[in-house]
Amino acid sequence: MQAFMGGSMLSAGGHIAALCLPLHGAYVLGVAATIVLALALGHADLRPMTYLSSLLTVCFVLAVLAVLVFDRGERIAALPQSMALPTAAEGAFRAVAYAALNLAVSIGLVCRCGGSSCRVSCRCSVLFGFGLAGLLFVSNFLYLKHPELHGSTFPLVALLARFGKAGYLISLLMMYLAILTTLSAGLYALRTGLEAHLTRSASLLLTVLLPLAVSCAGFENMVDSWYAPVGLLCLGSVFVPLFAPGRKIS
């Protein structure tokens, strides 16, 4: 699961680099730079990643609110959609699958919260929950106003590009930082899990090679075809420990 998420984030990082850098091989350069930066960010202290993730959540909310405030109802330029709008049932199914995927991936970091006091953990959880809920509500409202963005690889880039070159570059930076923090968290969880069974050098090697191999499938292909089934597997894996032999459920 960590390798799958890491591979999708690596591919997304390569796409961001290709959109930003007018260089031949910008995608490969972006993938290489992204995995190096992610390993460095999550190598030891996770506090910088926590601060950056919190700041990004606020920035995403403000960015979407800015688009809503200055929205004139004009249709946003987007590529022709390759798939039809989903039904309510399909949308709910994908939402549960995507949520399960993110839940399973985040478990490797959430367990670290046990080292904090109960008050700190509760306060951080509440603040993060409110911030994420706010982002989801305003984003959903924006999608209802602009259904042409459905299926867009990076809808935020299309939205902020209407503010000119500055908006375009800011959106790319925000997306890249979000990709970087997600990848860093996934690689950290993958490496620590492997180190329980392998040597440190072997764990580091697999932490790099597994996501790189998965990234060859391509970001859009993974999101469209693999996120939902992998998410359902993640949903099942979350409850597997409850039925482990010898475990008592109180």
TORKOL-4160 file (C-alpha; in steps of 0.2 Angstrom, whole numbers, padded with zeros to 4 digits, m for minus):
250
<pt num="1" X="0000" Y="0000" Z="0000"/>
<pt num="2" X="0014" Y="0012" Z="0004"/>
<pt num="3" X="0023" Y="0007" Z="m0012"/>
<pt num="4" X="0007" Y="0010" Z="m0022"/>
<pt num="5" X="0004" Y="0027" Z="m0014"/>
<pt num="6" X="0022" Y="0032" Z="m0016"/>
<pt num="7" X="0023" Y="0027" Z="m0034"/>
<pt num="8" X="0007" Y="0038" Z="m0038"/>
<pt num="9" X="0015" Y="0053" Z="m0029"/>
<pt num="10" X="0031" Y="0050" Z="m0038"/>
<pt num="11" X="0023" Y="0050" Z="m0055"/>
<pt num="12" X="0013" Y="0066" Z="m0050"/>
<pt num="13" X="0029" Y="0074" Z="m0045"/>
<pt num="14" X="0036" Y="0071" Z="m0062"/>
<pt num="15" X="0020" Y="0078" Z="m0070"/>
<pt num="16" X="0022" Y="0094" Z="m0060"/>
<pt num="17" X="0040" Y="0096" Z="m0065"/>
<pt num="18" X="0035" Y="0093" Z="m0083"/>
<pt num="19" X="0022" Y="0107" Z="m0082"/>
<pt num="20" X="0034" Y="0119" Z="m0074"/>
<pt num="21" X="0051" Y="0116" Z="m0082"/>
<pt num="22" X="0054" Y="0118" Z="m0101"/>
<pt num="23" X="0067" Y="0104" Z="m0102"/>
<pt num="24" X="0068" Y="0088" Z="m0111"/>
<pt num="25" X="0067" Y="0074" Z="m0098"/>
<pt num="26" X="0059" Y="0086" Z="m0085"/>
<pt num="27" X="0047" Y="0071" Z="m0080"/>
<pt num="28" X="0062" Y="0060" Z="m0075"/>
<pt num="29" X="0071" Y="0074" Z="m0067"/>
<pt num="30" X="0055" Y="0078" Z="m0057"/>
<pt num="31" X="0053" Y="0060" Z="m0051"/>
<pt num="32" X="0072" Y="0059" Z="m0046"/>
<pt num="33" X="0071" Y="0076" Z="m0036"/>
<pt num="34" X="0055" Y="0071" Z="m0028"/>
<pt num="35" X="0060" Y="0055" Z="m0021"/>
<pt num="36" X="0077" Y="0062" Z="m0014"/>
<pt num="37" X="0068" Y="0077" Z="m0006"/>
<pt num="38" X="0055" Y="0065" Z="0001"/>
<pt num="39" X="0068" Y="0054" Z="0009"/>
<pt num="40" X="0077" Y="0069" Z="0016"/>
<pt num="41" X="0061" Y="0077" Z="0023"/>
<pt num="42" X="0055" Y="0061" Z="0032"/>
<pt num="43" X="0072" Y="0054" Z="0037"/>
<pt num="44" X="0072" Y="0058" Z="0055"/>
<pt num="45" X="0061" Y="0072" Z="0063"/>
<pt num="46" X="0044" Y="0073" Z="0057"/>
<pt num="47" X="0040" Y="0090" Z="0064"/>
<pt num="48" X="0044" Y="0100" Z="0049"/>
<pt num="49" X="0033" Y="0089" Z="0039"/>
<pt num="50" X="0019" Y="0092" Z="0051"/>
<pt num="51" X="0020" Y="0111" Z="0051"/>
<pt num="52" X="0021" Y="0111" Z="0032"/>
<pt num="53" X="0006" Y="0100" Z="0030"/>
<pt num="54" X="m0004" Y="0111" Z="0042"/>
<pt num="55" X="0001" Y="0126" Z="0032"/>
<pt num="56" X="m0003" Y="0118" Z="0016"/>
<pt num="57" X="m0021" Y="0114" Z="0022"/>
<pt num="58" X="m0024" Y="0132" Z="0026"/>
<pt num="59" X="m0017" Y="0138" Z="0009"/>
<pt num="60" X="m0028" Y="0126" Z="0000"/>
<pt num="61" X="m0043" Y="0132" Z="0009"/>
<pt num="62" X="m0039" Y="0150" Z="0005"/>
<pt num="63" X="m0035" Y="0146" Z="m0013"/>
<pt num="64" X="m0052" Y="0138" Z="m0016"/>
<pt num="65" X="m0060" Y="0152" Z="m0007"/>
<pt num="66" X="m0051" Y="0165" Z="m0017"/>
<pt num="67" X="m0057" Y="0156" Z="m0033"/>
<pt num="68" X="m0075" Y="0156" Z="m0026"/>
<pt num="69" X="m0074" Y="0175" Z="m0022"/>
<pt num="70" X="m0068" Y="0180" Z="m0039"/>
<pt num="71" X="m0078" Y="0167" Z="m0049"/>
<pt num="72" X="m0088" Y="0175" Z="m0063"/>
<pt num="73" X="m0096" Y="0159" Z="m0068"/>
<pt num="74" X="m0086" Y="0157" Z="m0084"/>
<pt num="75" X="m0082" Y="0140" Z="m0090"/>
<pt num="76" X="m0064" Y="0134" Z="m0086"/>
<pt num="77" X="m0054" Y="0128" Z="m0100"/>
<pt num="78" X="m0051" Y="0110" Z="m0098"/>
<pt num="79" X="m0046" Y="0095" Z="m0108"/>
<pt num="80" X="m0060" Y="0084" Z="m0115"/>
<pt num="81" X="m0066" Y="0072" Z="m0102"/>
<pt num="82" X="m0062" Y="0053" Z="m0105"/>
<pt num="83" X="m0075" Y="0047" Z="m0094"/>
<pt num="84" X="m0093" Y="0052" Z="m0090"/>
<pt num="85" X="m0099" Y="0060" Z="m0073"/>
<pt num="86" X="m0101" Y="0046" Z="m0060"/>
<pt num="87" X="m0118" Y="0042" Z="m0052"/>
<pt num="88" X="m0121" Y="0046" Z="m0034"/>
<pt num="89" X="m0118" Y="0027" Z="m0029"/>
<pt num="90" X="m0102" Y="0026" Z="m0039"/>
<pt num="91" X="m0096" Y="0043" Z="m0031"/>
<pt num="92" X="m0100" Y="0036" Z="m0014"/>
<pt num="93" X="m0091" Y="0020" Z="m0018"/>
<pt num="94" X="m0075" Y="0029" Z="m0024"/>
<pt num="95" X="m0076" Y="0041" Z="m0009"/>
<pt num="96" X="m0075" Y="0026" Z="0003"/>
<pt num="97" X="m0062" Y="0018" Z="m0006"/>
<pt num="98" X="m0051" Y="0033" Z="m0007"/>
<pt num="99" X="m0054" Y="0037" Z="0011"/>
<pt num="100" X="m0049" Y="0019" Z="0016"/>
<pt num="101" X="m0033" Y="0021" Z="0005"/>
<pt num="102" X="m0028" Y="0037" Z="0014"/>
<pt num="103" X="m0032" Y="0030" Z="0031"/>
<pt num="104" X="m0021" Y="0014" Z="0028"/>
<pt num="105" X="m0007" Y="0024" Z="0022"/>
<pt num="106" X="m0008" Y="0037" Z="0036"/>
<pt num="107" X="m0008" Y="0023" Z="0050"/>
<pt num="108" X="0011" Y="0022" Z="0049"/>
<pt num="109" X="0012" Y="0040" Z="0055"/>
<pt num="110" X="m0003" Y="0041" Z="0066"/>
<pt num="111" X="0004" Y="0028" Z="0077"/>
<pt num="112" X="0018" Y="0041" Z="0081"/>
<pt num="113" X="0005" Y="0052" Z="0090"/>
<pt num="114" X="0005" Y="0040" Z="0104"/>
<pt num="115" X="0021" Y="0049" Z="0110"/>
<pt num="116" X="0012" Y="0065" Z="0112"/>
<pt num="117" X="0001" Y="0070" Z="0127"/>
<pt num="118" X="m0018" Y="0066" Z="0126"/>
<pt num="119" X="m0022" Y="0085" Z="0125"/>
<pt num="120" X="m0010" Y="0088" Z="0111"/>
<pt num="121" X="m0016" Y="0074" Z="0101"/>
<pt num="122" X="m0034" Y="0078" Z="0103"/>
<pt num="123" X="m0031" Y="0097" Z="0099"/>
<pt num="124" X="m0021" Y="0093" Z="0084"/>
<pt num="125" X="m0034" Y="0080" Z="0078"/>
<pt num="126" X="m0048" Y="0093" Z="0080"/>
<pt num="127" X="m0039" Y="0107" Z="0071"/>
<pt num="128" X="m0034" Y="0095" Z="0057"/>
<pt num="129" X="m0052" Y="0089" Z="0056"/>
<pt num="130" X="m0060" Y="0106" Z="0055"/>
<pt num="131" X="m0047" Y="0111" Z="0042"/>
<pt num="132" X="m0049" Y="0096" Z="0031"/>
<pt num="133" X="m0068" Y="0097" Z="0032"/>
<pt num="134" X="m0068" Y="0115" Z="0027"/>
<pt num="135" X="m0057" Y="0111" Z="0012"/>
<pt num="136" X="m0069" Y="0097" Z="0007"/>
<pt num="137" X="m0084" Y="0107" Z="0008"/>
<pt num="138" X="m0078" Y="0122" Z="m0002"/>
<pt num="139" X="m0070" Y="0111" Z="m0015"/>
<pt num="140" X="m0086" Y="0101" Z="m0017"/>
<pt num="141" X="m0096" Y="0117" Z="m0019"/>
<pt num="142" X="m0083" Y="0123" Z="m0032"/>
<pt num="143" X="m0085" Y="0106" Z="m0042"/>
<pt num="144" X="m0103" Y="0108" Z="m0042"/>
<pt num="145" X="m0101" Y="0125" Z="m0050"/>
<pt num="146" X="m0088" Y="0119" Z="m0063"/>
<pt num="147" X="m0092" Y="0101" Z="m0068"/>
<pt num="148" X="m0080" Y="0103" Z="m0082"/>
<pt num="149" X="m0066" Y="0100" Z="m0070"/>
<pt num="150" X="m0072" Y="0082" Z="m0066"/>
<pt num="151" X="m0058" Y="0070" Z="m0071"/>
<pt num="152" X="m0045" Y="0084" Z="m0072"/>
<pt num="153" X="m0028" Y="0078" Z="m0066"/>
<pt num="154" X="m0024" Y="0094" Z="m0057"/>
<pt num="155" X="m0040" Y="0104" Z="m0055"/>
<pt num="156" X="m0032" Y="0117" Z="m0044"/>
<pt num="157" X="m0019" Y="0122" Z="m0057"/>
<pt num="158" X="m0033" Y="0125" Z="m0070"/>
<pt num="159" X="m0043" Y="0136" Z="m0057"/>
<pt num="160" X="m0028" Y="0146" Z="m0051"/>
<pt num="161" X="m0021" Y="0148" Z="m0069"/>
<pt num="162" X="m0035" Y="0161" Z="m0072"/>
<pt num="163" X="m0025" Y="0173" Z="m0061"/>
<pt num="164" X="m0011" Y="0173" Z="m0073"/>
<pt num="165" X="0007" Y="0166" Z="m0072"/>
<pt num="166" X="0008" Y="0170" Z="m0054"/>
<pt num="167" X="m0008" Y="0160" Z="m0050"/>
<pt num="168" X="m0001" Y="0146" Z="m0061"/>
<pt num="169" X="0016" Y="0144" Z="m0053"/>
<pt num="170" X="0008" Y="0146" Z="m0035"/>
<pt num="171" X="m0004" Y="0132" Z="m0039"/>
<pt num="172" X="0010" Y="0121" Z="m0045"/>
<pt num="173" X="0020" Y="0124" Z="m0030"/>
<pt num="174" X="0006" Y="0120" Z="m0018"/>
<pt num="175" X="0002" Y="0104" Z="m0027"/>
<pt num="176" X="0021" Y="0099" Z="m0027"/>
<pt num="177" X="0022" Y="0102" Z="m0009"/>
<pt num="178" X="0006" Y="0092" Z="m0005"/>
<pt num="179" X="0014" Y="0078" Z="m0016"/>
<pt num="180" X="0030" Y="0079" Z="m0007"/>
<pt num="181" X="0023" Y="0078" Z="0011"/>
<pt num="182" X="0012" Y="0063" Z="0006"/>
<pt num="183" X="0026" Y="0054" Z="m0002"/>
<pt num="184" X="0038" Y="0058" Z="0013"/>
<pt num="185" X="0025" Y="0051" Z="0025"/>
<pt num="186" X="0023" Y="0035" Z="0014"/>
<pt num="187" X="0041" Y="0032" Z="0012"/>
<pt num="188" X="0044" Y="0034" Z="0031"/>
<pt num="189" X="0031" Y="0021" Z="0035"/>
<pt num="190" X="0037" Y="0010" Z="0021"/>
<pt num="191" X="0055" Y="0011" Z="0027"/>
<pt num="192" X="0051" Y="0008" Z="0046"/>
<pt num="193" X="0040" Y="m0007" Z="0041"/>
<pt num="194" X="0054" Y="m0015" Z="0031"/>
<pt num="195" X="0067" Y="m0011" Z="0044"/>
<pt num="196" X="0058" Y="m0023" Z="0056"/>
<pt num="197" X="0062" Y="m0037" Z="0045"/>
<pt num="198" X="0077" Y="m0032" Z="0035"/>
<pt num="199" X="0094" Y="m0023" Z="0037"/>
<pt num="200" X="0094" Y="m0004" Z="0036"/>
<pt num="201" X="0103" Y="m0004" Z="0019"/>
<pt num="202" X="0091" Y="m0016" Z="0011"/>
<pt num="203" X="0076" Y="m0007" Z="0018"/>
<pt num="204" X="0082" Y="0009" Z="0011"/>
<pt num="205" X="0085" Y="0001" Z="m0006"/>
<pt num="206" X="0067" Y="m0007" Z="m0007"/>
<pt num="207" X="0060" Y="0010" Z="m0001"/>
<pt num="208" X="0067" Y="0018" Z="m0016"/>
<pt num="209" X="0065" Y="0004" Z="m0029"/>
<pt num="210" X="0047" Y="m0001" Z="m0025"/>
<pt num="211" X="0038" Y="0016" Z="m0027"/>
<pt num="212" X="0049" Y="0019" Z="m0043"/>
<pt num="213" X="0043" Y="0003" Z="m0051"/>
<pt num="214" X="0025" Y="0007" Z="m0047"/>
<pt num="215" X="0027" Y="0024" Z="m0054"/>
<pt num="216" X="0030" Y="0017" Z="m0071"/>
<pt num="217" X="0011" Y="0014" Z="m0072"/>
<pt num="218" X="0008" Y="0032" Z="m0073"/>
<pt num="219" X="m0002" Y="0044" Z="m0062"/>
<pt num="220" X="m0018" Y="0045" Z="m0071"/>
<pt num="221" X="m0019" Y="0027" Z="m0074"/>
<pt num="222" X="m0017" Y="0023" Z="m0056"/>
<pt num="223" X="m0030" Y="0036" Z="m0051"/>
<pt num="224" X="m0043" Y="0030" Z="m0063"/>
<pt num="225" X="m0040" Y="0011" Z="m0063"/>
<pt num="226" X="m0031" Y="0006" Z="m0047"/>
<pt num="227" X="m0036" Y="0018" Z="m0033"/>
<pt num="228" X="m0053" Y="0011" Z="m0030"/>
<pt num="229" X="m0049" Y="m0008" Z="m0029"/>
<pt num="230" X="m0033" Y="m0004" Z="m0019"/>
<pt num="231" X="m0043" Y="0007" Z="m0007"/>
<pt num="232" X="m0055" Y="m0008" Z="m0004"/>
<pt num="233" X="m0041" Y="m0019" Z="0000"/>
<pt num="234" X="m0034" Y="m0006" Z="0012"/>
<pt num="235" X="m0052" Y="m0005" Z="0020"/>
<pt num="236" X="m0051" Y="m0024" Z="0023"/>
<pt num="237" X="m0033" Y="m0023" Z="0030"/>
<pt num="238" X="m0037" Y="m0010" Z="0043"/>
<pt num="239" X="m0049" Y="m0023" Z="0052"/>
<pt num="240" X="m0038" Y="m0038" Z="0049"/>
<pt num="241" X="m0028" Y="m0035" Z="0066"/>
<pt num="242" X="m0045" Y="m0036" Z="0075"/>
<pt num="243" X="m0046" Y="m0055" Z="0070"/>
<pt num="244" X="m0028" Y="m0060" Z="0073"/>
<pt num="245" X="m0027" Y="m0076" Z="0082"/>
<pt num="246" X="m0026" Y="m0074" Z="0101"/>
<pt num="247" X="m0032" Y="m0056" Z="0101"/>
<pt num="248" X="m0046" Y="m0052" Z="0113"/>
<pt num="249" X="m0058" Y="m0039" Z="0108"/>
<pt num="250" X="m0066" Y="m0030" Z="0122"/>
